[in-house]
Amino acid sequence: MYRKGTTLMTAAATALLMVGAGTAVAAVPVNNTPTTTTSPAPDIDAMIAGMTLDEKIGQMTWTHVYGSSADDTSMAASNQDRYGVNTPAEVVAKYNLGGVLYFAWSGNTNNPQQVAGLSNGLQRVATGEDGSGIPLAVTIDQEGGLVARIGAPATVLPGNMALGAAADRDLARAQGEILGSEMRAMGINVDFAPVLDLNSNPDNPVIGIRSMGEDPGLVSTLGVAQIEGMQAHSVGAAAKHFPGHGDTSVDSHYGLPTVTYDRATLNKHLEPFKAAIGAGVDMVMTAHIIVEAIDPDMPGTLSHKVLTGLLRDELGFRGLVTTDALDMAAMAAEWPQEEIAVKAIQAGTDILLNSPDVDASFAGVRDAVKSGEITEARLDESVRRILEWKVKRGVFTQPLADPGSVNKLVGTAENLATADLISDHAVTLLRNKDRVLPLASGSSVLMVGAGSGRPELAGPTFKEQGFAVTEDYENGASPSAAYRARAVAAAGNVDAVVFASYNATSNAAQQQMVAELAATGTPVIVVATRNPYDVSVFPGAAAVLNSYGNNKVNFHGVVRAVSGAVNPGGKLPVNIPEADGDGVLLPLGFGLRYDTATPVDVTFTDRPGHGQDAFTIPAVAGVKYLINGKEVAAGSYRKPNGTVTVTAAARPGYVFTGGAVTQWSHTFTTGVPNS
């Protein structure tokens, strides 16, 4: 037993991507304060030589625990049911785990200080006298957006597809820096991100907005930037889900998907992973999918052809390979855990992630070693890679979080501002009939939508932007007949209706509600809050914008675009098919912008006496000039009295250029002219 102290981008992506476009992003602070004192880098050969077989299997086993602190007994029943012990600390000790995995539903992620305390408590168990002496990989799926196990007051990000729509490498790097700095501050040293899947199938039920898009070059560039940002803060990134989960129509949480495309198509899905490997990504996570072009019989997680032949031999990856969670139905419903563990190791994985029966996994590997089906030397290879990674990322030298730094590094004003900036850049305008947008300042708005779209988060944001908002909300994804009728009745009393949709391509009730609202004659503005394809089923909507998420931060950019505070600049990172699936409605890279206008200065002529005094209103496309709230036609106006104040406002469909002057004022004199 070891104890501590033992001595390439496509044309479409090029058009989309603004690499180094000058986006102003605040630097993420780096915490360089030592968090614990430990011995120098360990002798890995000696460590492996001193391990028992079970300790080696333990290093390869990373799983979740139930509880908010190391000694928490509030979820003892769950720990007993899965592991036969009461507390998170006892789970770590029982198996000499190599890593733990955090989830919100297992009580691990209540708030940043609690997360840091849990991380430190578990590390003390692992490195203490009764532990293995080897610090833990503390891991999480914090992708940003849809999949984020830790919420506010940590920074809530708009998500990966929003990042793809923004198409800005600087913002992608900033997102990685935020994830890396905040996770490390809480004692987390592995983030199973970014998602590098190309979402080329609109019917994909599990990836969708978790993807940065379907263009290999765009996803590669943004993915590498995120990886660099995370790993700059000593947090290992994991490129997932290899060799690509983006073209599936089955969710591997519930079944085993198969992709049938040819090798040429697979090569496109591999491009982001090749880029990540070239950039030095620490880990690659496998996909529980059958890729017929490589192995028609076994899913990637269990396929030697995929993990060794393709990933190791062909692509040259030398880092850590981890399975996706082994409790997903694509695995657990097909094979017993004993067999899964053995097949995964034989295929080439280093880490058995989240087995639903850790005892069975251990037993399967033990028996395989005993029978010679797996050699202990093969386990040593994986254990060595794990230990070398822990040395590389400072897990041995700094296993503990600094509780005093958590609030200084997590959810900072700078990080929150960057999240808002991503939202501003991501919002994508797909339709704007009759220049209905931007709405005039002070317009009245009815805020409604599918409950799953969380319109209740948008309503207050519209109020903050100066709109008069009437709100009516209902839970659930499918608006009821009563809710639809209330909204239709209210629509005639407002200037516009804003409807938050959520995967409406498969929801007839949402489609019907928008059609009924449009029939009132009041303009309907749809905000698609989940997958980006809803525009195809809302022909009656006057305007459609994609937010790529339904968190408050996603609505930040949408509301500012609706008001004209920002000119929507997001571009579709995917193709939008026609509603019947036959052909492309809107292509990759599509996105509308408002026309821009710059007001020309009003001129004032003030001469002695009154007869020659005048002011001149210029004629400028997209600009109207107002005096006392009333529009004034272009031309010269003589003999004004007193103070004249002229204000410029944008005409429908226009926004002003940044820094434009919009108000002029002059007080005319009435002196006697000189003789």
C-alpha positions as CSV (number, residue, x, y, z in Angstrom):
1,M,0.0,0.0,0.0
2,Y,1.3,3.4,-1.0
3,R,1.4,6.1,1.7
4,K,2.2,9.8,1.4
5,G,5.8,10.4,2.0
6,T,7.0,7.4,0.0
7,T,10.0,8.4,-1.8
8,L,-7.8,23.6,-39.9
9,M,-10.9,25.9,-40.6
10,T,-13.7,25.8,-43.3
11,A,-14.9,28.8,-45.3
12,A,-18.1,29.0,-43.3
13,A,-16.1,29.1,-40.1
14,T,-13.8,31.7,-41.5
15,A,-16.8,33.9,-42.3
16,L,-18.2,33.4,-38.8
17,L,-15.2,33.6,-36.6
18,M,-13.7,36.8,-35.3
19,V,-10.4,35.7,-34.1
20,G,-8.7,38.3,-32.0
21,A,-11.4,40.8,-33.0
22,G,-10.6,43.2,-30.2
23,T,-13.4,42.1,-27.9
24,A,-12.7,43.8,-24.5
25,V,-12.7,41.0,-22.0
26,A,-11.6,41.5,-18.4
27,A,-8.6,39.4,-17.3
28,V,-9.6,36.6,-14.9
29,P,-7.6,36.8,-11.7
30,V,-5.3,33.9,-10.9
31,N,-5.0,32.6,-7.4
32,N,-1.3,31.8,-6.9
33,T,-1.5,31.5,-3.1
34,P,-0.3,28.1,-1.9
35,T,-3.3,26.3,-0.4
36,T,-1.4,23.5,1.5
37,T,2.1,22.3,2.1
38,T,3.0,18.9,0.8
39,S,6.1,16.9,0.0
40,P,7.9,17.4,-3.4
41,A,6.7,15.6,-6.5
42,P,6.3,11.9,-5.7
43,D,8.3,9.0,-7.1
44,I,5.6,7.6,-9.3
45,D,7.4,4.3,-9.9
46,A,7.6,3.7,-6.2
47,M,4.0,4.6,-5.7
48,I,2.8,2.1,-8.3
49,A,5.1,-0.6,-7.0
50,G,3.7,-0.1,-3.5
51,M,0.0,-0.3,-4.5
52,T,-2.2,-3.3,-4.1
53,L,-4.4,-4.4,-7.0
54,D,-7.5,-2.8,-5.4
55,E,-5.6,0.5,-4.9
56,K,-4.8,0.5,-8.6
57,I,-8.5,-0.2,-9.5
58,G,-9.4,2.6,-7.0
59,Q,-7.2,5.1,-8.8
60,M,-9.0,4.3,-12.0
61,T,-12.4,4.6,-10.3
62,W,-14.0,8.1,-10.2
63,T,-17.5,8.3,-9.0
64,H,-20.0,10.6,-7.2
65,V,-20.8,10.7,-3.5
66,Y,-23.9,11.8,-1.7
67,G,-23.6,14.8,0.7
68,S,-22.6,18.4,1.1
69,S,-19.6,17.7,3.4
70,A,-17.1,14.9,3.9
71,D,-18.9,13.7,7.0
72,D,-22.5,14.6,6.0
73,T,-24.9,11.8,7.1
74,S,-28.1,13.5,5.7
75,M,-27.9,11.3,2.6
76,A,-26.7,8.2,4.3
77,A,-29.5,6.1,2.8
78,S,-28.3,6.9,-0.7
79,N,-24.7,6.2,0.1
80,Q,-25.7,2.9,1.8
81,D,-27.8,1.9,-1.2
82,R,-25.0,2.5,-3.7
83,Y,-21.8,1.9,-1.7
84,G,-22.7,0.3,1.6
85,V,-21.3,3.2,3.7
86,N,-22.8,6.3,5.2
87,T,-20.8,9.4,4.2
88,P,-18.8,10.8,1.3
89,A,-15.6,10.4,3.3
90,E,-16.4,6.7,3.8
91,V,-16.9,6.2,0.1
92,V,-13.5,7.7,-0.7
93,A,-11.8,5.6,2.0
94,K,-13.6,2.3,1.1
95,Y,-12.4,2.3,-2.5
96,N,-9.3,4.4,-2.3
97,L,-10.9,6.4,-5.1
98,G,-8.8,8.2,-7.6
99,G,-11.5,10.8,-8.1
100,V,-15.0,12.1,-7.2
101,L,-17.7,13.6,-9.4
102,Y,-20.0,16.4,-8.3
103,F,-23.7,16.7,-9.0
104,A,-26.4,19.1,-7.7
105,W,-28.8,16.2,-7.2
106,S,-26.3,14.4,-4.9
107,G,-26.1,17.4,-2.6
108,N,-22.6,18.4,-3.7
109,T,-23.1,21.9,-5.1
110,N,-25.2,24.1,-2.9
111,N,-22.9,27.1,-3.0
112,P,-19.3,27.9,-3.6
113,Q,-18.1,27.9,0.0
114,Q,-19.8,24.6,0.6
115,V,-18.2,23.1,-2.5
116,A,-14.8,24.2,-1.4
117,G,-15.4,22.7,2.1
118,L,-16.5,19.4,0.6
119,S,-13.5,19.3,-1.7
120,N,-11.1,20.0,1.2
121,G,-12.8,17.5,3.4
122,L,-12.5,14.7,0.8
123,Q,-8.9,15.6,0.0
124,R,-8.0,15.3,3.7
125,V,-9.5,11.9,3.7
126,A,-7.6,10.8,0.6
127,T,-4.2,12.2,1.8
128,G,-4.6,11.4,5.5
129,E,-3.1,8.6,7.4
130,D,-6.0,6.3,6.7
131,G,-6.2,7.2,3.0
132,S,-4.2,6.2,0.0
133,G,-2.0,9.2,0.4
134,I,-2.9,10.3,-3.1
135,P,-5.0,13.4,-3.6
136,L,-8.2,13.2,-5.5
137,A,-9.2,14.3,-9.0
138,V,-12.2,16.4,-8.0
139,T,-14.4,16.6,-11.1
140,I,-17.6,18.2,-12.5
141,D,-19.6,18.8,-15.6
142,Q,-19.6,22.6,-15.7
143,E,-19.9,23.2,-19.4
144,G,-21.7,26.6,-19.0
145,G,-25.3,27.0,-20.0
146,L,-27.6,24.0,-20.1
147,V,-25.2,21.7,-18.2
148,A,-23.8,23.5,-15.2
149,R,-23.8,21.7,-11.8
150,I,-23.0,24.9,-9.9
151,G,-25.3,27.9,-10.3
152,A,-25.3,31.4,-8.9
153,P,-23.5,33.0,-7.2
154,A,-20.9,31.3,-9.4
155,T,-20.9,32.8,-12.9
156,V,-23.8,31.5,-15.0
157,L,-22.7,31.5,-18.7
158,P,-25.0,31.7,-21.8
159,G,-23.7,28.3,-23.0
160,N,-21.7,26.8,-25.8
161,M,-24.1,27.4,-28.7
162,A,-24.3,31.0,-27.7
163,L,-20.5,31.1,-27.8
164,G,-20.7,29.6,-31.3
165,A,-23.1,32.3,-32.4
166,A,-20.8,35.0,-31.0
167,A,-18.0,33.3,-32.9
168,D,-15.3,35.2,-31.0
169,R,-12.1,33.4,-29.9
170,D,-11.4,36.0,-27.2
171,L,-14.8,35.3,-25.6
172,A,-14.2,31.5,-25.8
173,R,-10.9,31.9,-24.1
174,A,-12.6,34.1,-21.5
175,Q,-15.2,31.5,-20.9
176,G,-12.5,28.9,-20.3
177,E,-10.7,31.2,-17.9
178,I,-13.9,31.8,-15.9
179,L,-14.6,28.1,-15.7
180,G,-11.0,27.3,-14.8
181,S,-10.5,30.0,-12.2
182,E,-13.9,29.4,-10.5
183,M,-13.6,25.6,-10.4
184,R,-10.1,25.7,-9.0
185,A,-11.1,28.2,-6.3
186,M,-13.7,25.6,-5.1
187,G,-11.1,22.8,-5.1
188,I,-12.3,21.3,-8.4
189,N,-9.4,20.3,-10.6
190,V,-11.2,18.6,-13.6
191,D,-14.0,20.1,-15.7
192,F,-15.5,17.6,-18.1
193,A,-15.7,20.3,-20.8
194,P,-15.8,21.5,-23.5
195,V,-18.3,19.7,-25.7
196,L,-16.7,19.3,-29.1
197,D,-19.6,17.4,-30.8
198,L,-20.8,18.9,-34.1
199,N,-24.6,19.3,-33.7
200,S,-25.3,18.3,-37.3
201,N,-28.6,16.6,-36.5
202,P,-31.5,18.9,-35.5
203,D,-33.2,16.0,-33.9
204,N,-30.3,15.3,-31.5
205,P,-32.0,15.0,-28.1
206,V,-28.9,15.2,-25.9
207,I,-26.4,17.6,-27.4
208,G,-28.2,20.6,-29.1
209,I,-27.2,23.9,-27.5
210,R,-24.4,22.1,-25.5
211,S,-22.5,22.1,-28.9
212,M,-20.8,25.2,-30.3
213,G,-22.3,24.4,-33.7
214,E,-21.9,22.2,-36.7
215,D,-18.9,23.7,-38.5
216,P,-15.7,21.8,-37.7
217,G,-13.4,24.8,-38.0
218,L,-15.5,27.0,-35.7
219,V,-15.9,24.4,-33.1
220,S,-12.2,23.6,-33.2
221,T,-11.1,27.2,-32.8
222,L,-13.6,28.0,-30.0
223,G,-13.0,24.6,-28.3
224,V,-9.2,25.0,-28.2
225,A,-9.6,28.5,-26.8
226,Q,-11.8,27.2,-24.0
227,I,-9.3,24.4,-23.2
228,E,-6.4,26.9,-23.1
229,G,-8.4,29.1,-20.7
230,M,-9.3,26.2,-18.3
231,Q,-5.9,24.6,-18.2
232,A,-4.2,28.0,-17.6
233,H,-5.8,27.7,-14.1
234,S,-4.6,24.1,-13.5
235,V,-8.0,22.6,-14.2
236,G,-7.9,19.6,-16.6
237,A,-10.2,20.0,-19.6
238,A,-11.9,17.0,-21.2
239,A,-12.8,17.0,-24.9
240,K,-16.1,15.2,-25.3
241,H,-17.8,13.0,-26.5
242,F,-15.3,11.1,-28.7
243,P,-15.5,10.4,-31.6
244,G,-18.6,12.7,-31.8
245,H,-22.1,12.5,-30.4
246,G,-23.6,15.3,-32.6
247,D,-25.4,13.3,-35.3
248,T,-27.4,11.0,-33.0
249,S,-31.1,10.9,-32.7
250,V,-31.1,8.8,-29.5
251,D,-30.0,10.1,-26.0
252,S,-27.4,7.8,-24.7
253,H,-28.7,8.4,-21.2
254,Y,-31.7,6.3,-22.2
255,G,-30.5,4.1,-25.1
256,L,-27.6,3.1,-27.3
257,P,-27.3,5.3,-30.4
258,T,-25.7,4.3,-33.7
259,V,-24.3,6.6,-36.4
260,T,-24.2,5.2,-39.8
261,Y,-22.3,7.9,-41.8
262,D,-19.1,7.0,-43.8
263,R,-15.5,7.7,-42.8
264,A,-15.4,11.0,-44.7
265,T,-18.2,12.3,-42.6
266,L,-16.6,10.9,-39.4
267,N,-13.4,12.8,-40.3
268,K,-15.4,16.1,-40.0
269,H,-16.6,15.1,-36.6
270,L,-13.0,14.3,-35.6
271,E,-11.6,17.7,-36.5
272,P,-12.3,19.4,-33.2
273,F,-10.8,16.5,-31.3
274,K,-7.7,16.6,-33.5
275,A,-7.4,20.3,-32.7
276,A,-7.9,19.7,-29.0
277,I,-5.2,17.0,-29.0
278,G,-2.9,19.3,-30.9
279,A,-3.5,22.0,-28.2
280,G,-2.6,19.6,-25.4
281,V,-6.0,18.8,-23.9
282,D,-5.6,16.8,-20.7
283,M,-8.4,14.3,-21.2
284,V,-10.8,12.9,-23.8
285,M,-14.2,11.5,-22.7
286,T,-15.7,8.7,-24.7
287,A,-19.2,8.5,-26.3
288,H,-21.6,5.7,-25.6
289,I,-22.4,5.4,-29.3
290,I,-21.7,2.8,-32.1
291,V,-19.8,4.4,-34.9
292,E,-20.3,2.0,-37.8
293,A,-17.4,3.5,-39.9
294,I,-14.9,2.3,-37.2
295,D,-16.6,-0.5,-35.2
296,P,-20.1,-1.7,-36.1
297,D,-20.4,-4.0,-33.1
298,M,-19.2,-2.1,-30.0
299,P,-19.9,1.4,-28.7
300,G,-16.9,3.8,-28.6
301,T,-16.5,3.4,-24.8
302,L,-16.0,-0.3,-25.1
303,S,-14.3,-0.4,-28.5
304,H,-10.5,-1.1,-28.9
305,K,-10.8,0.1,-32.5
306,V,-12.1,3.5,-31.4
307,L,-10.1,4.2,-28.2
308,T,-6.8,2.5,-29.1
309,G,-6.8,2.2,-32.9
310,L,-8.4,5.6,-33.6
311,L,-7.7,7.8,-30.6
312,R,-4.3,6.5,-29.4
313,D,-2.7,5.2,-32.6
314,E,-4.2,7.3,-35.4
315,L,-4.7,10.6,-33.6
316,G,-1.7,10.2,-31.3
317,F,-3.5,11.1,-28.0
318,R,-1.3,10.5,-25.0
319,G,-3.4,11.9,-22.2
320,L,-6.1,10.5,-20.0
321,V,-9.1,8.7,-21.5
322,T,-12.2,8.6,-19.4
323,T,-15.5,6.9,-20.1
324,D,-18.7,8.9,-20.0
325,A,-20.8,8.0,-17.0
326,L,-21.2,4.2,-16.8
327,D,-24.7,4.4,-15.2
328,M,-26.2,5.7,-18.5
329,A,-28.6,3.3,-20.1
330,A,-26.5,3.0,-23.3
331,M,-24.1,1.0,-21.1
332,A,-26.0,-0.2,-18.0
333,A,-28.9,-1.6,-19.9
334,E,-26.7,-3.6,-22.3
335,W,-24.0,-5.2,-20.2
336,P,-23.3,-6.1,-16.5
337,Q,-21.0,-3.7,-14.8
338,E,-18.3,-6.4,-14.3
339,E,-18.2,-6.8,-18.1
340,I,-18.4,-3.1,-18.8
341,A,-15.3,-2.3,-16.6
342,V,-13.2,-5.0,-18.2
343,K,-14.2,-4.2,-21.8
344,A,-13.6,-0.4,-21.2
345,I,-10.1,-1.1,-19.9
346,Q,-9.4,-3.5,-22.7
347,A,-10.6,-0.8,-25.2
348,G,-8.1,1.7,-23.8
349,T,-9.8,3.8,-21.1
350,D,-7.9,4.9,-18.0
351,I,-10.9,6.0,-15.9
352,L,-14.1,4.2,-15.0
353,L,-16.5,7.1,-14.4
354,N,-19.6,6.8,-12.2
355,S,-20.3,3.1,-12.2
356,P,-23.7,2.3,-10.7
357,D,-22.1,-0.7,-9.0
358,V,-18.5,0.0,-8.0
359,D,-18.3,-3.3,-6.1
360,A,-19.2,-5.1,-9.3
361,S,-16.7,-3.1,-11.3
362,F,-13.9,-3.9,-8.9
363,A,-14.9,-7.6,-8.9
364,G,-14.9,-7.7,-12.7
365,V,-11.4,-6.2,-13.0
366,R,-10.0,-8.4,-10.2
367,D,-11.3,-11.5,-11.9
368,A,-10.0,-10.4,-15.2
369,V,-6.5,-9.8,-13.8
370,K,-6.6,-13.2,-12.0
371,S,-7.6,-15.0,-15.3
372,G,-5.1,-13.1,-17.4
373,E,-7.8,-11.4,-19.4
374,I,-6.2,-8.1,-18.3
375,T,-2.6,-7.8,-17.1
376,E,-1.7,-5.9,-14.0
377,A,0.8,-4.1,-16.2
378,R,-2.1,-2.8,-18.3
379,L,-3.6,-1.3,-15.1
380,D,-0.2,0.2,-14.3
381,E,-0.2,2.1,-17.6
382,S,-3.5,3.8,-16.7
383,V,-2.5,4.5,-13.1
384,R,0.8,6.0,-14.2
385,R,-1.1,8.4,-16.6
386,I,-3.4,9.4,-13.8
387,L,-0.6,10.0,-11.3
388,E,1.4,11.9,-13.9
389,W,-1.6,14.1,-14.6
390,K,-2.1,14.8,-10.9
391,V,1.6,15.9,-10.7
392,K,1.3,18.0,-13.9
393,R,-1.8,19.9,-12.7
394,G,-0.5,20.5,-9.2
395,V,-3.0,18.2,-7.5
396,F,-0.2,16.8,-5.3
397,T,1.2,20.3,-4.4
398,Q,-2.1,22.1,-4.0
399,P,-4.9,19.7,-3.4
400,L,-6.9,22.1,-1.1
401,A,-9.0,25.2,-1.9
402,D,-8.3,28.4,0.0
403,P,-11.6,29.2,1.7
404,G,-10.6,32.8,2.1
405,S,-10.3,33.2,-1.7
406,V,-13.5,31.6,-2.8
407,N,-15.6,34.8,-2.7
408,K,-12.9,36.8,-4.3
409,L,-12.6,34.5,-7.3
410,V,-16.1,33.0,-7.9
411,G,-18.9,35.1,-9.5
412,T,-16.8,38.3,-9.7
413,A,-18.2,41.4,-11.3
414,E,-15.7,41.0,-14.1
415,N,-16.8,37.4,-14.8
416,L,-20.5,38.3,-14.7
417,A,-19.8,41.2,-17.1
418,T,-18.0,38.8,-19.5
419,A,-21.1,36.5,-19.4
420,D,-23.3,39.4,-20.3
421,L,-20.9,40.4,-23.1
422,I,-21.2,36.8,-24.6
423,S,-25.0,37.2,-24.4
424,D,-24.8,40.5,-26.2
425,H,-22.7,39.1,-29.0
426,A,-24.7,35.8,-29.3
427,V,-28.3,37.0,-29.8
428,T,-29.2,36.1,-33.3
429,L,-32.0,37.9,-35.3
430,L,-33.5,35.5,-37.8
431,R,-36.6,37.5,-38.9
432,N,-37.7,41.1,-38.6
433,K,-40.8,41.8,-40.7
434,D,-41.6,45.4,-41.5
435,R,-38.7,46.5,-39.3
436,V,-40.8,45.7,-36.2
437,L,-37.5,45.7,-34.2
438,P,-36.1,47.4,-32.4
439,L,-39.1,48.4,-30.3
440,A,-39.4,52.1,-29.5
441,S,-38.5,53.1,-26.0
442,G,-41.4,52.8,-23.5
443,S,-43.3,50.4,-25.7
444,S,-45.9,48.2,-24.0
445,V,-45.2,44.5,-24.1
446,L,-47.1,41.3,-23.2
447,M,-44.6,38.7,-21.9
448,V,-45.8,35.1,-22.3
449,G,-44.4,31.8,-23.4
450,A,-43.9,28.1,-22.7
451,G,-43.1,27.6,-19.0
452,S,-40.1,25.5,-20.0
453,G,-38.7,28.7,-21.8
454,R,-38.8,30.5,-18.4
455,P,-40.4,33.7,-19.6
456,E,-40.7,34.9,-16.0
457,L,-36.9,35.6,-16.2
458,A,-37.4,37.8,-19.3
459,G,-40.3,39.9,-18.0
460,P,-38.4,41.8,-15.3
461,T,-35.4,42.3,-17.7
462,F,-37.8,44.0,-20.2
463,K,-39.0,46.3,-17.3
464,E,-35.4,47.2,-16.4
465,Q,-34.9,48.2,-20.1
466,G,-37.7,50.7,-19.9
467,F,-40.7,48.8,-21.4
468,A,-44.2,48.7,-19.9
469,V,-44.6,45.0,-19.3
470,T,-47.7,42.9,-18.7
471,E,-46.8,39.4,-17.5
472,D,-48.7,36.1,-17.7
473,Y,-47.0,32.8,-17.1
474,E,-47.9,29.1,-16.9
475,N,-45.9,26.1,-16.0
476,G,-45.1,23.3,-18.5
477,A,-43.9,23.1,-22.1
478,S,-47.4,23.0,-23.7
479,P,-49.5,26.1,-23.2
480,S,-53.1,25.2,-22.2
481,A,-56.2,26.5,-24.1
482,A,-57.1,28.7,-21.1
483,Y,-53.6,30.3,-21.1
484,R,-53.7,30.8,-24.8
485,A,-57.1,32.5,-24.6
486,R,-55.9,34.9,-21.8
487,A,-52.9,35.9,-23.9
488,V,-55.0,36.5,-27.0
489,A,-57.4,38.7,-25.0
490,A,-54.5,40.8,-23.7
491,A,-52.6,41.1,-26.9
492,G,-54.9,43.9,-28.2
493,N,-53.8,46.2,-25.4
494,V,-50.1,46.2,-26.1
495,D,-47.6,47.3,-28.8
496,A,-46.0,43.9,-29.1
497,V,-46.2,40.3,-27.7
498,V,-43.0,38.6,-26.7
499,F,-43.3,34.7,-26.6
500,A,-40.5,32.5,-25.2
501,S,-40.5,29.2,-27.1
502,Y,-38.7,26.0,-26.1
503,N,-38.1,23.3,-28.7
504,A,-41.3,24.3,-30.4
505,T,-40.5,22.2,-33.5
506,S,-42.0,19.3,-31.6
507,N,-44.7,21.2,-29.6
508,A,-48.0,21.8,-31.4
509,A,-49.4,23.8,-28.5
510,Q,-46.6,26.4,-28.7
511,Q,-47.0,26.6,-32.5
512,Q,-50.8,27.1,-32.0
513,M,-50.4,29.8,-29.4
514,V,-48.0,31.9,-31.6
515,A,-50.4,31.5,-34.5
516,E,-53.4,32.7,-32.4
517,L,-51.4,35.7,-31.1
518,A,-50.3,36.7,-34.6
519,A,-53.9,36.6,-35.8
520,T,-54.7,39.4,-33.4
521,G,-52.6,41.8,-35.5
522,T,-50.3,42.7,-32.7
523,P,-46.7,41.9,-33.7
524,V,-45.4,38.7,-32.1
525,I,-41.7,38.5,-31.2
526,V,-40.5,34.9,-30.6
527,V,-37.5,34.3,-28.5
528,A,-36.3,30.7,-29.1
529,T,-34.7,29.7,-25.8
530,R,-33.5,26.2,-26.4
531,N,-32.4,24.5,-29.7
532,P,-32.1,27.1,-32.5
533,Y,-34.6,25.6,-35.0
534,D,-38.0,27.1,-33.8
535,V,-38.1,29.8,-36.5
536,S,-39.2,27.1,-39.0
537,V,-42.6,26.5,-37.3
538,F,-43.5,30.2,-36.6
539,P,-44.4,31.7,-40.0
540,G,-46.7,34.2,-38.4
541,A,-44.2,35.7,-36.0
542,A,-43.1,39.2,-36.9
543,A,-39.6,38.7,-35.4
544,V,-37.6,35.7,-34.2
545,L,-34.5,35.8,-32.1
546,N,-32.4,32.9,-30.8
547,S,-31.0,33.2,-27.3
548,Y,-29.5,29.6,-27.1
549,G,-30.6,29.3,-23.4
550,N,-33.2,30.2,-20.9
551,N,-31.2,31.6,-18.1
552,K,-31.4,35.3,-17.1
553,V,-28.0,35.9,-18.7
554,N,-29.4,34.7,-22.1
555,F,-32.3,37.1,-21.9
556,H,-29.8,39.9,-21.1
557,G,-28.7,40.1,-24.7
558,V,-32.2,39.4,-26.2
559,V,-33.8,42.3,-24.3
560,R,-31.0,44.7,-25.2
561,A,-31.4,43.7,-28.9
562,V,-35.1,44.1,-28.8
563,S,-34.6,47.6,-27.4
564,G,-31.8,48.5,-29.8
565,A,-29.3,48.9,-27.0
566,V,-27.2,46.4,-29.0
567,N,-27.3,45.6,-32.7
568,P,-27.8,41.9,-32.9
569,G,-24.6,40.4,-34.3
570,G,-24.9,36.7,-33.7
571,K,-24.7,34.3,-36.6
572,L,-26.3,30.8,-36.8
573,P,-23.7,28.2,-35.9
574,V,-25.9,25.5,-37.5
575,N,-28.1,25.1,-40.5
576,I,-31.9,25.5,-40.0
577,P,-33.9,23.0,-42.0
578,E,-37.4,23.7,-43.4
579,A,-40.2,22.6,-41.1
580,D,-40.7,19.5,-43.1
581,G,-37.0,18.7,-43.0
582,D,-36.7,19.1,-46.8
583,G,-34.0,21.6,-47.5
584,V,-32.4,24.5,-45.7
585,L,-34.5,27.4,-44.4
586,L,-31.6,29.5,-43.1
587,P,-27.9,28.6,-43.6
588,L,-25.0,28.4,-41.3
589,G,-23.7,31.9,-40.7
590,F,-27.1,33.6,-41.2
591,G,-28.0,36.5,-39.0
592,L,-29.8,39.8,-39.5
593,R,-28.6,43.2,-38.2
594,Y,-30.4,46.5,-37.9
595,D,-29.5,49.2,-40.3
596,T,-27.3,51.8,-38.7
597,A,-27.6,55.6,-38.9
598,T,-25.6,58.5,-37.6
599,P,-27.5,61.7,-36.8
600,V,-26.1,64.8,-38.4
601,D,-25.8,67.8,-36.1
602,V,-28.5,70.4,-35.9
603,T,-27.1,73.8,-36.7
604,F,-28.1,77.0,-35.0
605,T,-27.7,80.5,-36.5
606,D,-27.8,83.2,-33.8
607,R,-27.1,86.7,-34.9
608,P,-27.8,90.1,-33.2
609,G,-31.4,90.8,-33.4
610,H,-34.1,88.3,-34.0
611,G,-34.9,88.4,-37.7
612,Q,-31.9,86.3,-38.9
613,D,-32.0,83.7,-36.1
614,A,-32.6,80.1,-37.4
615,F,-32.0,76.5,-36.8
616,T,-31.6,73.8,-39.5
617,I,-32.8,70.2,-39.2
618,P,-30.8,67.9,-41.6
619,A,-32.4,65.0,-43.6
620,V,-30.7,61.7,-42.6
621,A,-31.9,58.3,-43.6
622,G,-33.0,56.3,-40.5
623,V,-33.1,59.4,-38.2
624,K,-36.1,61.5,-37.1
625,Y,-35.6,64.8,-35.2
626,L,-38.0,65.7,-32.3
627,I,-38.9,68.9,-30.5
628,N,-41.0,68.5,-27.4
629,G,-41.6,64.9,-28.4
630,K,-43.0,65.8,-31.9
631,E,-41.2,65.0,-35.1
632,V,-39.9,68.0,-37.1
633,A,-39.4,67.8,-40.8
634,A,-36.0,68.6,-42.4
635,G,-35.5,72.2,-43.2
636,S,-34.6,75.7,-41.8
637,Y,-36.8,77.3,-39.2
638,R,-36.5,81.1,-38.7
639,K,-37.1,83.4,-35.7
640,P,-37.1,80.8,-32.9
641,N,-37.7,82.0,-29.4
642,G,-35.8,81.2,-26.2
643,T,-34.3,77.7,-25.9
644,V,-34.6,75.2,-28.6
645,T,-33.8,71.5,-27.8
646,V,-33.7,69.0,-30.6
647,T,-33.5,65.2,-30.0
648,A,-32.7,62.5,-32.6
649,A,-34.4,59.2,-32.5
650,A,-33.9,56.1,-34.7
651,R,-36.6,55.2,-37.2
652,P,-38.0,51.7,-37.2
653,G,-35.4,49.1,-38.0
654,Y,-32.5,51.4,-37.4
655,V,-30.0,51.8,-34.5
656,F,-27.5,54.6,-34.0
657,T,-23.8,54.0,-34.3
658,G,-21.9,53.9,-31.1
659,G,-21.1,57.3,-29.6
660,A,-23.6,59.2,-31.8
661,V,-24.7,62.6,-30.6
662,T,-28.5,62.6,-30.2
663,Q,-29.4,66.0,-28.6
664,W,-28.6,69.6,-29.4
665,S,-29.8,72.7,-27.5
666,H,-29.4,76.4,-28.0
667,T,-30.7,79.5,-26.3
668,F,-31.3,82.4,-28.8
669,T,-30.4,86.0,-27.8
670,T,-32.6,89.0,-28.7
671,G,-30.0,91.8,-28.8
672,V,-30.4,94.9,-31.1
673,P,-28.2,94.7,-34.3
674,N,-25.3,97.1,-34.5
675,S,-25.8,100.1,-36.9
